[in-house]
Amino acid sequence: MKRTNRELFFKSLKYFAYTVLLMFMAPTVIYQAFKNQTHPWYWPVLILGLLLAIAAIIMGFYSLKIIMKSFFGDE
């Protein structure tokens, strides 16, 4: 019987924590950008928010990949 790789499992939990942080930060930054559309920093803040949203999606898939590897191995 194969056992779970605990080191990889805790690493995936750490990445899930980063994912949750990004999932809350990205909409907040995008909201702040849309709230201040007349401000000269509108476009840089909006682009930053969109990059954070993309990073949240990528981190979510990466952390799922690591957790699957910790449960089922490298096969």
N, C-alpha and C positions, 0 to 999 in steps of 0.2 A: 504494500500500500504506500502510495506516495504522500509525502507530507508537504504542507505549505511552507514556502520559503519565507520565514518571518522577516528577514531583513528587507526583502523586496516588498513585502506587504506593508511594512511601516513606511518605506520610501513612497509607495503609492498613496498612502494616507496623507503624507506630507504634501504631495503634489495635488491631492484633492483639496487640501486646505488652501493652497495657492489658487486653485481654480475657483473656489467659493469666494475668496477675496476679490479676484478679478471679476466674477459675475456680479458682485455688488458695486465695484468701483466703476466699471464701464458704463452702465446706465446712468449713474450719478454724474459722471463727467459729460456724457452726451446731453443729459437734461440741462446741466449748467450752460453748456454751449448754446442750446436752443433758447434758453431763457435770456441770454445776452447777445442776441443776433446783431445789434448795432455796435457792439464793442469791437475794437480792432483785433482782439485776440480770438475772435469767433472761429475762424478757420483752423488755426493751430489746435485749439482746444477740441474742436469737433473731430479733427483727424486723430488726435491723441485718444479720444474716447472710442473711435472706431478701431484703432489699433489694439486697445485694451480688450474690446469685445472679440476681436479675432484671436487674440492671445488666450482668452478664456476658453474659446472653443477648442483651440489646439491643445491647451493644457488638459482639458477634459478628456479628449481622445488619448492623449499620451498617458495620463494617469490610469485610464481604463486598460490600456495596453500593458502597463506594468503590473496591475493587479491580476490580470489574466495570466501573465507570465509567472507570477508568484503562486497562483493556484495550480496551474496545469503544467508548468515547466516550459522548456524551450522548444518542445516538439511542434 
